[in-house]
Amino acid sequence: MSVDGIIATIGQRVDPVTVAIEIDGVPLPVRPGLVYYLLYKPVDVVSTVTDTHGRPAVVDFVPAEPPVYPVGRLDADSEGLLLLTNDGDLTHRLTHPSFGVPKTYQVVVSGAVTNSKVARLVRDGIMLDDGLAQPVRAVVKGTQGDMSIVEIVLTEGRNREVRRMFEALGHPVDRLVRTSIGTLKDPSLKPGTHRDVTSAEVQSLYAMSSQRARMQ
């Protein structure tokens, strides 16, 4: 038996929800009663349970019972992967900066962005009205007409942070798609569709958050 990829010792006590346990290479399931959905949030859908303006909310796209909540948020005008769950511990791990779990975004911005410009953004960060914003990685992936496609990775989730960074650089965002949450990704999901997150994927998120917290 292994715990987070390390051979377990006799008498070792662990929480099967917060670590990845395997017996003969097979992951153990997580605690019953907890549910996890991976949703591709469409544009014009809010990352809340309800909306006072009557806009569609992310919970409208997943089963109503048991109630789940979005882990973090995506702006209404952004799209991509969003985890919904009733697992409060995992929610804390994925959203609190002390765990430093990376989220990856593909961004289409106006104008020609050079790799040297995004390299400076990673190296030095950029000052926004609520403090320094600094991605852990950014790379230009290509162009789309007179626009640039940039992949950027953040370990925090301040309000509209990606959009504000590129606006400060002089490259307003035309489209923003979240493509991964830690180890969780699924390029086959289409806007408005969701799937269950597997036990192995949940355990991988727990393992990553534990490892990242130890590195902070």
Secondary structure, DSSP 8 states (H G I E B T S, - for coil): -EETTEE--TT----TTTS-EEETTEE----TT--EEEEEE-TT-BSSS--TT---BGGGGS-SSS--EESS---TT-EEEEEEES-HHHHHHHHSGGG---EEEEEEEES---HHHHHHHHHH-EEETTEEE--SEEEEEEEETTEEEEEEEES---TTHHHHHHHHTT--EEEEEEEEETTB--TT--TT-EEE--HHHHHHHHHHHHHHHHH-
